Amino acid sequence: MSRRAPSPAAGFSRDIRDIRVKLDAELKRQPDGSYQLMIDATIDPSRLALAVENGEHVGAIDILLVCADQKGLVIAQNYQRAVLKFNEDVWQKVAKSGIPYRVHIEVNAGARQVRLIVYDYGADLVGRADARVF
C-alpha cells in the first residue's frame, strides 16, 4: 500500500468514522460452485482532500477490504487505490449521495465478516465499516 496504508485500521476495535462509510455485503454461490462476496458501499466525500483542477474535483483514496471467517481469521482481502476525478455535474451528485464502491471477490463458504477501510492520505483521515455475512 502506498505511503501510510490503512492496514492498522483493520485490527482496530473501535469505530473509525473520520470518513463515513456505509457497507452492505452478500455471499452468493455461483453456478460453478464457487462463492463471491458482493460488496456494495458508499463513501461520504465531504471530508476528503479533493483539489479543483481544470474544473474537476480530483484526489485519491486507499481502499482495503478484509474478509474473515467466524473465528475472525482473515480468509480474503482486496486493496486498491482509487483515483477520484469528478466533473462539476458528477461532483454535485456524489456530494449528496456519496461515492459508490462496488467489488466482487472470490471467497470460500466460510466468509462471515467484512471490514472496509478507506484512507485519504491528503486529509490524513480514515473511515471504516463492518458487516456480517451469512
N, CA, C and O atoms as CSV, one atom per row, in Angstrom:
chain,resi,resn,atom,element,x,y,z
A,1,MET,N,N,0.839,-1.177,0.000
A,1,MET,CA,C,0.000,0.000,0.000
A,1,MET,C,C,0.881,1.236,0.000
A,1,MET,O,O,2.030,1.204,0.440
A,2,SER,N,N,0.334,2.290,-0.488
A,2,SER,CA,C,1.141,3.493,-0.635
A,2,SER,C,C,1.183,4.306,0.642
A,2,SER,O,O,0.219,4.359,1.406
A,3,ARG,N,N,2.304,4.926,0.850
A,3,ARG,CA,C,2.509,5.877,1.953
A,3,ARG,C,C,2.038,5.281,3.266
A,3,ARG,O,O,2.525,4.234,3.692
A,4,ARG,N,N,1.079,5.957,3.912
A,4,ARG,CA,C,0.538,5.454,5.182
A,4,ARG,C,C,-0.683,4.622,4.879
A,4,ARG,O,O,-1.770,5.168,4.685
A,5,ALA,N,N,-0.532,3.338,4.835
A,5,ALA,CA,C,-1.617,2.446,4.424
A,5,ALA,C,C,-2.668,2.292,5.520
A,5,ALA,O,O,-2.375,2.507,6.696
A,6,PRO,N,N,-3.884,1.924,5.141
A,6,PRO,CA,C,-4.973,1.779,6.103
A,6,PRO,C,C,-4.931,0.476,6.890
A,6,PRO,O,O,-5.811,0.257,7.722
A,7,SER,N,N,-3.957,-0.398,6.670
A,7,SER,CA,C,-3.960,-1.714,7.299
A,7,SER,C,C,-4.011,-1.700,8.819
A,7,SER,O,O,-4.664,-2.585,9.372
A,8,PRO,N,N,-3.376,-0.768,9.557
A,8,PRO,CA,C,-3.534,-0.783,11.019
A,8,PRO,C,C,-4.999,-0.630,11.446
A,8,PRO,O,O,-5.390,-1.141,12.495
A,9,ALA,N,N,-5.792,0.051,10.661
A,9,ALA,CA,C,-7.205,0.231,10.999
A,9,ALA,C,C,-7.975,-1.082,10.891
A,9,ALA,O,O,-9.056,-1.208,11.467
A,10,ALA,N,N,-7.441,-2.051,10.171
A,10,ALA,CA,C,-8.134,-3.328,10.015
A,10,ALA,C,C,-8.276,-4.059,11.338
A,10,ALA,O,O,-9.268,-4.756,11.553
A,11,GLY,N,N,-7.308,-3.913,12.226
A,11,GLY,CA,C,-7.359,-4.603,13.502
A,11,GLY,C,C,-7.834,-3.760,14.664
A,11,GLY,O,O,-7.941,-4.257,15.785
A,12,PHE,N,N,-8.118,-2.506,14.422
A,12,PHE,CA,C,-8.532,-1.585,15.474
A,12,PHE,C,C,-9.965,-1.903,15.884
A,12,PHE,O,O,-10.833,-2.028,15.019
A,13,SER,N,N,-10.234,-2.037,17.178
A,13,SER,CA,C,-11.555,-2.481,17.629
A,13,SER,C,C,-12.591,-1.362,17.736
A,13,SER,O,O,-13.790,-1.638,17.708
A,14,ARG,N,N,-12.159,-0.117,17.856
A,14,ARG,CA,C,-13.101,0.999,17.982
A,14,ARG,C,C,-13.512,1.484,16.589
A,14,ARG,O,O,-12.724,1.418,15.646
A,15,ASP,N,N,-14.745,1.968,16.467
A,15,ASP,CA,C,-15.192,2.532,15.204
A,15,ASP,C,C,-14.304,3.698,14.787
A,15,ASP,O,O,-13.881,4.501,15.618
A,16,ILE,N,N,-14.033,3.777,13.505
A,16,ILE,CA,C,-13.256,4.882,12.949
A,16,ILE,C,C,-14.156,5.573,11.936
A,16,ILE,O,O,-14.477,5.003,10.894
A,17,ARG,N,N,-14.563,6.799,12.242
A,17,ARG,CA,C,-15.556,7.465,11.406
A,17,ARG,C,C,-15.130,8.849,10.931
A,17,ARG,O,O,-15.976,9.725,10.753
A,18,ASP,N,N,-13.829,9.059,10.724
A,18,ASP,CA,C,-13.401,10.331,10.141
A,18,ASP,C,C,-14.041,10.501,8.758
A,18,ASP,O,O,-14.491,11.586,8.388
A,19,ILE,N,N,-14.067,9.402,8.015
A,19,ILE,CA,C,-14.745,9.346,6.717
A,19,ILE,C,C,-15.900,8.374,6.902
A,19,ILE,O,O,-15.684,7.215,7.258
A,20,ARG,N,N,-17.109,8.827,6.668
A,20,ARG,CA,C,-18.268,7.942,6.840
A,20,ARG,C,C,-18.361,6.967,5.664
A,20,ARG,O,O,-18.248,7.342,4.497
A,21,VAL,N,N,-18.570,5.702,6.025
A,21,VAL,CA,C,-18.671,4.639,5.040
A,21,VAL,C,C,-19.878,3.778,5.381
A,21,VAL,O,O,-20.055,3.378,6.531
A,22,LYS,N,N,-20.705,3.495,4.391
A,22,LYS,CA,C,-21.816,2.555,4.551
A,22,LYS,C,C,-21.465,1.301,3.763
A,22,LYS,O,O,-20.947,1.385,2.649
A,23,LEU,N,N,-21.747,0.140,4.342
A,23,LEU,CA,C,-21.324,-1.117,3.734
A,23,LEU,C,C,-22.429,-2.156,3.772
A,23,LEU,O,O,-23.055,-2.378,4.809
A,24,ASP,N,N,-22.662,-2.788,2.636
A,24,ASP,CA,C,-23.525,-3.957,2.537
A,24,ASP,C,C,-22.701,-5.058,1.889
A,24,ASP,O,O,-21.933,-4.806,0.960
A,25,ALA,N,N,-22.864,-6.275,2.383
A,25,ALA,CA,C,-22.125,-7.403,1.829
A,25,ALA,C,C,-23.046,-8.612,1.743
A,25,ALA,O,O,-23.867,-8.854,2.628
A,26,GLU,N,N,-22.895,-9.357,0.670
A,26,GLU,CA,C,-23.715,-10.546,0.472
A,26,GLU,C,C,-22.845,-11.642,-0.128
A,26,GLU,O,O,-22.062,-11.402,-1.047
A,27,LEU,N,N,-22.994,-12.845,0.407
A,27,LEU,CA,C,-22.269,-14.002,-0.091
A,27,LEU,C,C,-23.176,-14.750,-1.056
A,27,LEU,O,O,-24.292,-15.126,-0.697
A,28,LYS,N,N,-22.704,-14.969,-2.278
A,28,LYS,CA,C,-23.514,-15.663,-3.280
A,28,LYS,C,C,-22.750,-16.844,-3.852
A,28,LYS,O,O,-21.584,-16.741,-4.232
A,29,ARG,N,N,-23.448,-17.965,-3.898
A,29,ARG,CA,C,-22.876,-19.148,-4.548
A,29,ARG,C,C,-23.070,-19.011,-6.049
A,29,ARG,O,O,-24.159,-18.688,-6.523
A,30,GLN,N,N,-22.013,-19.260,-6.777
A,30,GLN,CA,C,-22.029,-19.150,-8.226
A,30,GLN,C,C,-22.407,-20.493,-8.858
A,30,GLN,O,O,-22.290,-21.533,-8.210
A,31,PRO,N,N,-22.856,-20.480,-10.106
A,31,PRO,CA,C,-23.241,-21.738,-10.773
A,31,PRO,C,C,-22.137,-22.797,-10.791
A,31,PRO,O,O,-22.425,-23.994,-10.806
A,32,ASP,N,N,-20.875,-22.358,-10.789
A,32,ASP,CA,C,-19.768,-23.321,-10.815
A,32,ASP,C,C,-19.412,-23.847,-9.428
A,32,ASP,O,O,-18.469,-24.628,-9.298
A,33,GLY,N,N,-20.150,-23.436,-8.377
A,33,GLY,CA,C,-19.919,-23.902,-7.020
A,33,GLY,C,C,-19.017,-22.999,-6.195
A,33,GLY,O,O,-18.895,-23.196,-4.986
A,34,SER,N,N,-18.386,-22.018,-6.814
A,34,SER,CA,C,-17.550,-21.077,-6.068
A,34,SER,C,C,-18.440,-20.053,-5.367
A,34,SER,O,O,-19.648,-19.998,-5.597
A,35,TYR,N,N,-17.820,-19.247,-4.509
A,35,TYR,CA,C,-18.554,-18.216,-3.780
A,35,TYR,C,C,-17.976,-16.843,-4.092
A,35,TYR,O,O,-16.760,-16.672,-4.178
A,36,GLN,N,N,-18.856,-15.878,-4.257
A,36,GLN,CA,C,-18.467,-14.493,-4.484
A,36,GLN,C,C,-19.031,-13.647,-3.348
A,36,GLN,O,O,-20.190,-13.784,-2.959
A,37,LEU,N,N,-18.185,-12.777,-2.836
A,37,LEU,CA,C,-18.624,-11.807,-1.847
A,37,LEU,C,C,-18.939,-10.525,-2.607
A,37,LEU,O,O,-18.054,-9.922,-3.215
A,38,MET,N,N,-20.197,-10.113,-2.569
A,38,MET,CA,C,-20.654,-8.930,-3.288
A,38,MET,C,C,-20.649,-7.757,-2.317
A,38,MET,O,O,-21.394,-7.748,-1.337
A,39,ILE,N,N,-19.807,-6.770,-2.597
A,39,ILE,CA,C,-19.663,-5.596,-1.744
A,39,ILE,C,C,-20.317,-4.411,-2.426
A,39,ILE,O,O,-20.062,-4.130,-3.598
A,40,ASP,N,N,-21.157,-3.726,-1.684
A,40,ASP,CA,C,-21.818,-2.511,-2.164
A,40,ASP,C,C,-21.666,-1.481,-1.045
A,40,ASP,O,O,-22.269,-1.614,0.020
A,41,ALA,N,N,-20.859,-0.460,-1.296
A,41,ALA,CA,C,-20.569,0.538,-0.263
A,41,ALA,C,C,-20.759,1.945,-0.805
A,41,ALA,O,O,-20.797,2.171,-2.015
A,42,THR,N,N,-20.875,2.877,0.123
A,42,THR,CA,C,-20.955,4.295,-0.212
A,42,THR,C,C,-19.978,5.039,0.688
A,42,THR,O,O,-19.966,4.850,1.905
A,43,ILE,N,N,-19.162,5.884,0.074
A,43,ILE,CA,C,-18.151,6.660,0.797
A,43,ILE,C,C,-18.553,8.121,0.776
A,43,ILE,O,O,-18.757,8.698,-0.292
A,44,ASP,N,N,-18.667,8.716,1.939
A,44,ASP,CA,C,-19.027,10.135,2.052
A,44,ASP,C,C,-17.807,10.980,1.656
A,44,ASP,O,O,-16.755,10.861,2.283
A,45,PRO,N,N,-17.930,11.828,0.631
A,45,PRO,CA,C,-16.781,12.610,0.169
A,45,PRO,C,C,-16.579,13.930,0.906
A,45,PRO,O,O,-15.640,14.661,0.587
A,46,SER,N,N,-17.418,14.258,1.871
A,46,SER,CA,C,-17.411,15.604,2.461
A,46,SER,C,C,-16.096,15.973,3.151
A,46,SER,O,O,-15.768,17.156,3.240
A,47,ARG,N,N,-15.336,14.991,3.641
A,47,ARG,CA,C,-14.082,15.318,4.339
A,47,ARG,C,C,-12.836,14.913,3.551
A,47,ARG,O,O,-11.718,15.027,4.053
A,48,LEU,N,N,-13.028,14.443,2.319
A,48,LEU,CA,C,-11.888,14.050,1.503
A,48,LEU,C,C,-11.127,15.271,1.014
A,48,LEU,O,O,-11.707,16.332,0.782
A,49,ALA,N,N,-9.823,15.105,0.861
A,49,ALA,CA,C,-8.969,16.190,0.372
A,49,ALA,C,C,-8.980,16.169,-1.153
A,49,ALA,O,O,-8.102,15.582,-1.785
A,50,LEU,N,N,-9.974,16.808,-1.724
A,50,LEU,CA,C,-10.076,16.891,-3.178
A,50,LEU,C,C,-9.690,18.292,-3.625
A,50,LEU,O,O,-10.150,19.286,-3.063
A,51,ALA,N,N,-8.850,18.357,-4.629
A,51,ALA,CA,C,-8.451,19.643,-5.202
A,51,ALA,C,C,-9.310,19.905,-6.430
A,51,ALA,O,O,-9.841,18.972,-7.034
A,52,VAL,N,N,-9.442,21.158,-6.795
A,52,VAL,CA,C,-10.137,21.501,-8.024
A,52,VAL,C,C,-9.070,21.850,-9.058
A,52,VAL,O,O,-8.318,22.811,-8.901
A,53,GLU,N,N,-9.025,21.041,-10.121
A,53,GLU,CA,C,-8.068,21.242,-11.205
A,53,GLU,C,C,-8.822,21.224,-12.522
A,53,GLU,O,O,-9.514,20.257,-12.842
A,54,ASN,N,N,-8.682,22.295,-13.276
A,54,ASN,CA,C,-9.363,22.402,-14.574
A,54,ASN,C,C,-10.863,22.138,-14.452
A,54,ASN,O,O,-11.463,21.511,-15.324
A,55,GLY,N,N,-11.451,22.615,-13.382
A,55,GLY,CA,C,-12.889,22.467,-13.183
A,55,GLY,C,C,-13.329,21.102,-12.684
A,55,GLY,O,O,-14.529,20.836,-12.605
A,56,GLU,N,N,-12.383,20.226,-12.343
A,56,GLU,CA,C,-12.728,18.896,-11.851
A,56,GLU,C,C,-12.234,18.724,-10.414
A,56,GLU,O,O,-11.192,19.256,-10.033
A,57,HIS,N,N,-12.997,17.976,-9.633
A,57,HIS,CA,C,-12.628,17.645,-8.254
A,57,HIS,C,C,-11.802,16.359,-8.322
A,57,HIS,O,O,-12.302,15.317,-8.745
A,58,VAL,N,N,-10.529,16.440,-7.901
A,58,VAL,CA,C,-9.622,15.302,-8.049
A,58,VAL,C,C,-8.951,14.965,-6.721
A,58,VAL,O,O,-8.734,15.829,-5.872
A,59,GLY,N,N,-8.635,13.703,-6.572
A,59,GLY,CA,C,-7.950,13.214,-5.387
A,59,GLY,C,C,-7.781,11.713,-5.496
A,59,GLY,O,O,-7.954,11.141,-6.572
A,60,ALA,N,N,-7.442,11.070,-4.381
A,60,ALA,CA,C,-7.273,9.622,-4.368
A,60,ALA,C,C,-7.517,9.111,-2.954
A,60,ALA,O,O,-7.270,9.808,-1.970
A,61,ILE,N,N,-8.005,7.888,-2.879
A,61,ILE,CA,C,-8.203,7.218,-1.597
A,61,ILE,C,C,-7.698,5.787,-1.700
A,61,ILE,O,O,-7.725,5.185,-2.773
A,62,ASP,N,N,-7.240,5.252,-0.588
A,62,ASP,CA,C,-6.865,3.844,-0.498
A,62,ASP,C,C,-8.039,3.097,0.110
A,62,ASP,O,O,-8.646,3.549,1.081
A,63,ILE,N,N,-8.351,1.945,-0.476
A,63,ILE,CA,C,-9.480,1.143,-0.001
A,63,ILE,C,C,-8.985,-0.269,0.280
A,63,ILE,O,O,-8.413,-0.924,-0.592
A,64,LEU,N,N,-9.212,-0.730,1.505
A,64,LEU,CA,C,-8.828,-2.078,1.906
A,64,LEU,C,C,-10.080,-2.816,2.365
A,64,LEU,O,O,-10.829,-2.330,3.213
A,65,LEU,N,N,-10.292,-3.993,1.793
A,65,LEU,CA,C,-11.409,-4.850,2.152
A,65,LEU,C,C,-10.827,-6.118,2.769
A,65,LEU,O,O,-9.980,-6.778,2.167
A,66,VAL,N,N,-11.286,-6.453,3.974
A,66,VAL,CA,C,-10.799,-7.638,4.676
A,66,VAL,C,C,-12.006,-8.516,5.000
A,66,VAL,O,O,-12.989,-8.051,5.577
A,67,CYS,N,N,-11.917,-9.778,4.626
A,67,CYS,CA,C,-12.991,-10.734,4.886
A,67,CYS,C,C,-12.458,-11.799,5.841
A,67,CYS,O,O,-11.352,-12.309,5.661
A,68,ALA,N,N,-13.254,-12.129,6.855
A,68,ALA,CA,C,-12.828,-13.109,7.860
A,68,ALA,C,C,-13.895,-14.180,8.043
A,68,ALA,O,O,-15.056,-14.001,7.676
A,69,ASP,N,N,-13.472,-15.288,8.617
A,69,ASP,CA,C,-14.410,-16.359,8.927
A,69,ASP,C,C,-15.036,-16.118,10.302
A,69,ASP,O,O,-14.832,-15.063,10.904
A,70,GLN,N,N,-15.788,-17.086,10.792
A,70,GLN,CA,C,-16.495,-16.931,12.060
A,70,GLN,C,C,-15.548,-16.728,13.244
A,70,GLN,O,O,-15.931,-16.108,14.236
A,71,LYS,N,N,-14.327,-17.237,13.156
A,71,LYS,CA,C,-13.346,-17.100,14.232
A,71,LYS,C,C,-12.539,-15.810,14.118
A,71,LYS,O,O,-11.708,-15.524,14.980
A,72,GLY,N,N,-12.771,-15.036,13.073
A,72,GLY,CA,C,-12.038,-13.793,12.878
A,72,GLY,C,C,-10.748,-13.952,12.102
A,72,GLY,O,O,-9.971,-13.003,12.005
A,73,LEU,N,N,-10.500,-15.128,11.545
A,73,LEU,CA,C,-9.304,-15.358,10.747
A,73,LEU,C,C,-9.511,-14.813,9.336
A,73,LEU,O,O,-10.532,-15.085,8.704
A,74,VAL,N,N,-8.552,-14.053,8.852
A,74,VAL,CA,C,-8.655,-13.440,7.530
A,74,VAL,C,C,-8.592,-14.531,6.469
A,74,VAL,O,O,-7.667,-15.342,6.449
A,75,ILE,N,N,-9.596,-14.540,5.581
A,75,ILE,CA,C,-9.632,-15.528,4.504
A,75,ILE,C,C,-9.487,-14.883,3.130
A,75,ILE,O,O,-9.203,-15.571,2.150
A,76,ALA,N,N,-9.681,-13.569,3.051
A,76,ALA,CA,C,-9.508,-12.876,1.774
A,76,ALA,C,C,-9.344,-11.392,2.050
A,76,ALA,O,O,-9.853,-10.871,3.042
A,77,GLN,N,N,-8.628,-10.720,1.163
A,77,GLN,CA,C,-8.550,-9.262,1.244
A,77,GLN,C,C,-8.318,-8.705,-0.147
A,77,GLN,O,O,-7.828,-9.387,-1.048
A,78,ASN,N,N,-8.683,-7.455,-0.287
A,78,ASN,CA,C,-8.568,-6.770,-1.567
A,78,ASN,C,C,-8.154,-5.329,-1.282
A,78,ASN,O,O,-8.768,-4.658,-0.452
A,79,TYR,N,N,-7.127,-4.859,-1.958
A,79,TYR,CA,C,-6.665,-3.485,-1.799
A,79,TYR,C,C,-6.666,-2.797,-3.157
A,79,TYR,O,O,-6.331,-3.398,-4.178
A,80,GLN,N,N,-7.045,-1.542,-3.145
A,80,GLN,CA,C,-6.878,-0.741,-4.348
A,80,GLN,C,C,-6.763,0.732,-4.002
A,80,GLN,O,O,-7.263,1.194,-2.976
A,81,ARG,N,N,-6.103,1.441,-4.866
A,81,ARG,CA,C,-6.018,2.898,-4.762
A,81,ARG,C,C,-6.984,3.428,-5.809
A,81,ARG,O,O,-6.834,3.159,-7.001
A,82,ALA,N,N,-7.965,4.173,-5.357
A,82,ALA,CA,C,-8.976,4.730,-6.261
A,82,ALA,C,C,-8.631,6.183,-6.549
A,82,ALA,O,O,-8.586,7.019,-5.647
A,83,VAL,N,N,-8.390,6.464,-7.810
A,83,VAL,CA,C,-8.158,7.836,-8.244
A,83,VAL,C,C,-9.521,8.454,-8.509
A,83,VAL,O,O,-10.311,7.919,-9.288
A,84,LEU,N,N,-9.794,9.571,-7.867
A,84,LEU,CA,C,-11.087,10.232,-7.982
A,84,LEU,C,C,-10.976,11.432,-8.913
A,84,LEU,O,O,-10.043,12.228,-8.813
A,85,LYS,N,N,-11.935,11.548,-9.811
A,85,LYS,CA,C,-11.952,12.671,-10.752
A,85,LYS,C,C,-13.406,12.900,-11.159
A,85,LYS,O,O,-13.990,12.106,-11.897
A,86,PHE,N,N,-13.981,14.002,-10.664
A,86,PHE,CA,C,-15.397,14.293,-10.893
A,86,PHE,C,C,-15.553,15.634,-11.577
A,86,PHE,O,O,-15.020,16.640,-11.108
A,87,ASN,N,N,-16.291,15.658,-12.697
A,87,ASN,CA,C,-16.644,16.971,-13.246
A,87,ASN,C,C,-17.707,17.580,-12.327
A,87,ASN,O,O,-18.197,16.902,-11.424
A,88,GLU,N,N,-18.057,18.809,-12.537
A,88,GLU,CA,C,-18.950,19.511,-11.600
A,88,GLU,C,C,-20.312,18.838,-11.466
A,88,GLU,O,O,-20.847,18.749,-10.361
A,89,ASP,N,N,-20.886,18.360,-12.585
A,89,ASP,CA,C,-22.194,17.695,-12.511
A,89,ASP,C,C,-22.132,16.428,-11.655
A,89,ASP,O,O,-22.985,16.207,-10.795
A,90,VAL,N,N,-21.129,15.612,-11.899
A,90,VAL,CA,C,-20.990,14.372,-11.127
A,90,VAL,C,C,-20.669,14.697,-9.675
A,90,VAL,O,O,-21.180,14.042,-8.766
A,91,TRP,N,N,-19.829,15.701,-9.448
A,91,TRP,CA,C,-19.495,16.094,-8.078
A,91,TRP,C,C,-20.748,16.481,-7.305
A,91,TRP,O,O,-20.892,16.093,-6.145
A,92,GLN,N,N,-21.639,17.219,-7.901
A,92,GLN,CA,C,-22.877,17.615,-7.222
A,92,GLN,C,C,-23.684,16.389,-6.801
A,92,GLN,O,O,-24.303,16.384,-5.737
A,93,LYS,N,N,-23.675,15.356,-7.634
A,93,LYS,CA,C,-24.408,14.124,-7.301
A,93,LYS,C,C,-23.736,13.351,-6.169
A,93,LYS,O,O,-24.399,12.952,-5.212
A,94,VAL,N,N,-22.406,13.136,-6.275
A,94,VAL,CA,C,-21.743,12.347,-5.231
A,94,VAL,C,C,-21.629,13.109,-3.922
A,94,VAL,O,O,-21.550,12.499,-2.856
A,95,ALA,N,N,-21.618,14.431,-3.988
A,95,ALA,CA,C,-21.595,15.221,-2.753
A,95,ALA,C,C,-22.868,14.976,-1.944
A,95,ALA,O,O,-22.845,15.031,-0.714
A,96,LYS,N,N,-23.969,14.707,-2.629
A,96,LYS,CA,C,-25.247,14.445,-1.948
A,96,LYS,C,C,-25.419,12.973,-1.576
A,96,LYS,O,O,-25.834,12.654,-0.463
A,97,SER,N,N,-25.099,12.085,-2.508
A,97,SER,CA,C,-25.416,10.673,-2.294
A,97,SER,C,C,-24.217,9.809,-1.906
A,97,SER,O,O,-24.406,8.670,-1.478
A,98,GLY,N,N,-23.000,10.311,-2.042
A,98,GLY,CA,C,-21.802,9.541,-1.716
A,98,GLY,C,C,-21.176,8.916,-2.947
A,98,GLY,O,O,-21.787,8.842,-4.012
A,99,ILE,N,N,-19.955,8.474,-2.776
A,99,ILE,CA,C,-19.217,7.817,-3.860
A,99,ILE,C,C,-19.521,6.323,-3.793
A,99,ILE,O,O,-19.226,5.677,-2.786
A,100,PRO,N,N,-20.106,5.768,-4.852
A,100,PRO,CA,C,-20.394,4.332,-4.817
A,100,PRO,C,C,-19.118,3.509,-5.002
A,100,PRO,O,O,-18.232,3.868,-5.777
A,101,TYR,N,N,-19.052,2.403,-4.272
A,101,TYR,CA,C,-17.931,1.471,-4.403
A,101,TYR,C,C,-18.506,0.066,-4.439
A,101,TYR,O,O,-19.156,-0.375,-3.491
A,102,ARG,N,N,-18.262,-0.629,-5.535
A,102,ARG,CA,C,-18.768,-1.995,-5.691
A,102,ARG,C,C,-17.621,-2.886,-6.145
A,102,ARG,O,O,-16.859,-2.538,-7.047
A,103,VAL,N,N,-17.517,-4.036,-5.505
A,103,VAL,CA,C,-16.498,-5.006,-5.875
A,103,VAL,C,C,-17.012,-6.396,-5.529
A,103,VAL,O,O,-17.757,-6.570,-4.565
A,104,HIS,N,N,-16.610,-7.378,-6.317
A,104,HIS,CA,C,-16.925,-8.775,-6.062
A,104,HIS,C,C,-15.597,-9.507,-5.926
A,104,HIS,O,O,-14.726,-9.394,-6.789
A,105,ILE,N,N,-15.445,-10.257,-4.835
A,105,ILE,CA,C,-14.217,-11.035,-4.672
A,105,ILE,C,C,-14.574,-12.484,-4.384
A,105,ILE,O,O,-15.590,-12.780,-3.756
A,106,GLU,N,N,-13.724,-13.371,-4.852
A,106,GLU,CA,C,-13.942,-14.785,-4.614
A,106,GLU,C,C,-13.492,-15.122,-3.199
A,106,GLU,O,O,-12.398,-14.752,-2.774
A,107,VAL,N,N,-14.355,-15.831,-2.478
A,107,VAL,CA,C,-14.074,-16.264,-1.108
A,107,VAL,C,C,-14.553,-17.702,-0.959
A,107,VAL,O,O,-15.107,-18.277,-1.897
A,108,ASN,N,N,-14.342,-18.277,0.211
A,108,ASN,CA,C,-14.915,-19.606,0.447
A,108,ASN,C,C,-16.234,-19.453,1.209
A,108,ASN,O,O,-16.604,-18.354,1.622
A,109,ALA,N,N,-16.918,-20.553,1.384
A,109,ALA,CA,C,-18.244,-20.524,2.014
A,109,ALA,C,C,-18.197,-20.103,3.474
A,109,ALA,O,O,-19.245,-19.831,4.059
A,110,GLY,N,N,-17.018,-20.038,4.081
A,110,GLY,CA,C,-16.889,-19.677,5.487
A,110,GLY,C,C,-16.862,-18.184,5.764
A,110,GLY,O,O,-16.740,-17.778,6.920
A,111,ALA,N,N,-16.972,-17.362,4.739
A,111,ALA,CA,C,-16.936,-15.903,4.942
A,111,ALA,C,C,-18.098,-15.478,5.832
A,111,ALA,O,O,-19.252,-15.807,5.559
A,112,ARG,N,N,-17.778,-14.734,6.914
A,112,ARG,CA,C,-18.815,-14.286,7.847
A,112,ARG,C,C,-18.702,-12.815,8.238
A,112,ARG,O,O,-19.685,-12.226,8.688
A,113,GLN,N,N,-17.525,-12.211,8.077
A,113,GLN,CA,C,-17.319,-10.829,8.500
A,113,GLN,C,C,-16.573,-10.071,7.403
A,113,GLN,O,O,-15.673,-10.607,6.756
A,114,VAL,N,N,-16.964,-8.825,7.213
A,114,VAL,CA,C,-16.295,-7.977,6.230
A,114,VAL,C,C,-15.993,-6.638,6.879
A,114,VAL,O,O,-16.818,-6.080,7.603
A,115,ARG,N,N,-14.801,-6.132,6.609
A,115,ARG,CA,C,-14.406,-4.802,7.084
A,115,ARG,C,C,-13.882,-4.031,5.877
A,115,ARG,O,O,-13.038,-4.526,5.130
A,116,LEU,N,N,-14.389,-2.822,5.696
A,116,LEU,CA,C,-13.951,-1.941,4.613
A,116,LEU,C,C,-13.313,-0.714,5.244
A,116,LEU,O,O,-13.935,-0.023,6.052
A,117,ILE,N,N,-12.057,-0.449,4.865
A,117,ILE,CA,C,-11.317,0.690,5.400
A,117,ILE,C,C,-10.995,1.631,4.246
A,117,ILE,O,O,-10.527,1.202,3.192
A,118,VAL,N,N,-11.251,2.911,4.458
A,118,VAL,CA,C,-10.952,3.946,3.469
A,118,VAL,C,C,-9.965,4.916,4.112
A,118,VAL,O,O,-10.181,5.388,5.229
A,119,TYR,N,N,-8.881,5.206,3.394
A,119,TYR,CA,C,-7.876,6.136,3.902
A,119,TYR,C,C,-7.603,7.220,2.864
A,119,TYR,O,O,-7.342,6.933,1.696
A,120,ASP,N,N,-7.668,8.447,3.308
A,120,ASP,CA,C,-7.342,9.592,2.451
A,120,ASP,C,C,-6.019,10.169,2.944
A,120,ASP,O,O,-5.969,10.824,3.985
A,121,TYR,N,N,-4.952,9.923,2.191
A,121,TYR,CA,C,-3.625,10.392,2.576
A,121,TYR,C,C,-3.586,11.917,2.656
A,121,TYR,O,O,-2.994,12.472,3.582
A,122,GLY,N,N,-4.213,12.599,1.694
A,122,GLY,CA,C,-4.191,14.059,1.659
A,122,GLY,C,C,-4.832,14.691,2.876
A,122,GLY,O,O,-4.347,15.710,3.368
A,123,ALA,N,N,-5.907,14.112,3.369
A,123,ALA,CA,C,-6.601,14.640,4.549
A,123,ALA,C,C,-6.119,13.962,5.835
A,123,ALA,O,O,-6.416,14.434,6.933
A,124,ASP,N,N,-5.373,12.852,5.703
A,124,ASP,CA,C,-4.936,12.021,6.823
A,124,ASP,C,C,-6.135,11.594,7.673
A,124,ASP,O,O,-6.127,11.722,8.898
A,125,LEU,N,N,-7.167,11.083,6.989
A,125,LEU,CA,C,-8.386,10.620,7.644
A,125,LEU,C,C,-8.686,9.181,7.245
A,125,LEU,O,O,-8.355,8.739,6.146
A,126,VAL,N,N,-9.325,8.461,8.171
A,126,VAL,CA,C,-9.678,7.064,7.963
A,126,VAL,C,C,-11.165,6.880,8.239
A,126,VAL,O,O,-11.736,7.530,9.115
A,127,GLY,N,N,-11.772,5.992,7.482
A,127,GLY,CA,C,-13.137,5.566,7.752
A,127,GLY,C,C,-13.186,4.053,7.712
A,127,GLY,O,O,-12.391,3.414,7.023
A,128,ARG,N,N,-14.119,3.484,8.451
A,128,ARG,CA,C,-14.227,2.033,8.496
A,128,ARG,C,C,-15.680,1.637,8.680
A,128,ARG,O,O,-16.430,2.293,9.403
A,129,ALA,N,N,-16.066,0.561,8.021
A,129,ALA,CA,C,-17.399,-0.003,8.220
A,129,ALA,C,C,-17.267,-1.519,8.273
A,129,ALA,O,O,-16.426,-2.105,7.590
A,130,ASP,N,N,-18.105,-2.145,9.091
A,130,ASP,CA,C,-18.122,-3.590,9.242
A,130,ASP,C,C,-19.491,-4.124,8.857
A,130,ASP,O,O,-20.506,-3.445,9.015
A,131,ALA,N,N,-19.506,-5.361,8.344
A,131,ALA,CA,C,-20.769,-6.019,8.023
A,131,ALA,C,C,-20.629,-7.505,8.297
A,131,ALA,O,O,-19.546,-8.075,8.164
A,132,ARG,N,N,-21.726,-8.120,8.677
A,132,ARG,CA,C,-21.779,-9.571,8.860
A,132,ARG,C,C,-22.300,-10.176,7.562
A,132,ARG,O,O,-23.121,-9.582,6.864
A,133,VAL,N,N,-21.811,-11.351,7.261
A,133,VAL,CA,C,-22.187,-12.048,6.032
A,133,VAL,C,C,-22.767,-13.403,6.435
A,133,VAL,O,O,-22.216,-14.096,7.289
A,134,PHE,N,N,-23.872,-13.765,5.815
A,134,PHE,CA,C,-24.481,-15.082,6.099
A,134,PHE,C,C,-24.832,-15.773,4.818
A,134,PHE,O,O,-25.352,-16.888,4.841
